[in-house]
Amino acid sequence: MIFSGHFLIISSAIPVLAFLISGVLSPITKGPEKLFLVMNQV
């Protein structure tokens, strides 16, 4: 039961982490100006 609970938490957290990482990396790969615009929107 404990293992399945941790597995559910991990499996639900991985897509969120992937989304956050892609959100951080995509402006950097597009260029500094894109990153600057994103930082201003926050």
N, C-alpha and C positions, 0 to 999 in steps of 0.2 A: 504493500500500500504506500509506504513512504517513497519507494523508488518510482512508482507510477506518478505520484504527486510531483516529485522533482522533475520527472521526464516531461510532464505537462507544462510545468513552469518554463523549463529550458526550451521546449519546442515552441512555446508561444513567444519567448523572448528573442529567439534567433531572428525571426523576420523583422522584428522591431529594430534590433541592432543593425541588421543588414540595411534597413531603410534609412536609419540615421547615418550610417557610414556612407552610403551612396549619396545621401543628401549633402554630406560634407565634402566628399571627393569630387562629385560632378562639377561644382562651380570651380574648383581648383584646376581641373583638367581643361575646362573651357577658357579659363583665363582670369587674371587678377580683377579685371573690371566686373566680371560676373560675380565673383566672390564679394566685391565691394558693394554691389547692389543688394546681394542677399543679406549682408551684414546690416545694411541700412534698414531693410524691411523688418528685421527682428526687433 
